[in-house]
Amino acid sequence: MIKEKYIRKLAEHELEGSDNYVVEVLVKSGNRIMVFIDSDHEISVDVCIALSRKIEGSLDREEEDFELMVSSAGLDHPFRMLRQYKKYLNRQVNVALLDGGKLSGILTYTDEDHIIIKKLITKGKHKTLEEGPEQRLQYKEIKETKPAVLFKK
């Protein structure tokens, strides 16, 4: 079976020196390899294609067959590292807490230990969002954080 560490090393080496980085590498049964990457700015399809070709070129299908998918860590993919939290500073995120609670707000601060969210509160019959109080959350309280999907009216 192909090892996650080996795939991660290949991917990190290829992305070294750019603003792109590896978020997660999974190797599932049947050597189904999934590599999720992100960027400090925008991730392009070209970066995913180039990385996929580099990884595929480093593996031998004659020795061990595999399926490879390289993708951006999309809006449905929870944050896995501090660098992703920093990317979303001053932007809206949705946070699911370990105690079952949920909150939506503007990520105003992040460091190695905690984040600060300025909660968004729905007001009035038109359900407009207004900024509410700030809430400090330790990472150990957070189940997952994802970017908020916003639709303009």
N, C-alpha and C positions, 0 to 999 in steps of 0.2 A: 504494500500500500504506500502511496505517495504521502510524504510527511508535510504537515502544515508549516513547520519551521522552515523547511527547504523552499516552499513556495513563497513564504513571507520574505525570506532572504533575497530570492530572485526579484520579487516585486520592489522591495525597498531599495535594492541596488539600482534598479532601472529608474526609479523615481528620484533618486538622490540628486540634490542640487536644484530641484524644482520646488514649486510651492504645492506640489501634489504629494499625498502621503497615503499609506496603507491604513485602513480603518480596521478591517477584519479579514481573515482568511479562514475558510472552512473547507475541510476535505471530508465528504460524506461517503457512505458505502458505495462501492462500485467506482471509486476514484472520481466522484463528482466534485470538482474543485470550483469554489466560489471565492472570488477576490473582490472586496469592496474597497474602493478608494475615494478620497475626497481631496479638496483643494482649499487653500486659504481664500481663493477668489471663486472662479467658476471651473468646473471640470468639463472637458470637452470629450466628445465621442472619439476623436482622434487619439487622445491620450489612452483611453480604454482599449482601442484597437491596437495601438503600438505595444502596450503592456501585454495584452493577450498574445500577440505574435512573439514577443520576447520570451514569455514563459513557455509557450508551446514549443518554441525552437530549442529550449533547454531540456525538454522532456523527450523520451523515446517511446513512441507508441508500440514499437516492436517488442520492447522490454515489458511495458505495462500500459494498457489502454487507459484512457481517461476522457472525461468531459470537462471542458473549461469554460467558465463564465467570468468575465471581468466587467464590473459595473460600478457606477457611482453609488455612494451611500445616499440613496434617495430620501425623499420626504417621509417615507414610511419606515425608514431605518433609524432606530434610536441612536443617540450619541453614545460613543464608546470611549472618547478621550477628551481631555481638556481642550485640545486644539479645536475640536468641533464646537465646544461651548464658546470659545473665544470668537470663532467665526460668526456666531449668532448674537454677539453683544449688540444691544439696542434694537433687537428684533423680537418679534413675538414667537414664543415657544409654548408647547403644551407639556406639562409635567404630571406624570402619574406617580403617586407616592406609595410606599410599601404598606401604609395603613389603609389603602383603598381610596384615599382622597385624590382629587385631581384639581389642577389649577392651570389657568392660562394667563400669560402676562408677558411683559417685556423683560428680557434678560438684561439686567443692568450691571451685573458684576459676576465674575467667576475667578476662582483660584484653585489651588490643589485640594482644598478642604470643603468649599461650599460655593453656593451661588446665591444671588439675590434677584428676586423676581418682583417687579412692580405689577401687582395683580390688576387684571382688567375686570371691571364690573359692568354688568348689563343694567342699563337704566331706562326707565320710561316704557311707554307702550310701543315705541318704535325700536326698542331693544338696541339702543346705541351703546357703544362701549366707551367707558370712561376709565381713566387710570385711578386705581385705588391705592391702598397702602402697600409698602414693600414687605416682602417676606424673605427671610434668610433660611436657606435649606442646606443641611449637610448632605453630601453625596450618599452617605449611608442611609438617609431617609428616602432617597429617590429610587423608584423602580425603573423608570425610564423617562427620558426627555427627547422630544421630537420637535422639529420645526413646525410652526403652525402653517396650515394651508389657508391662504387668504384669497377670497374672491372679491374683486372690485365691483361695486354697484354701479 
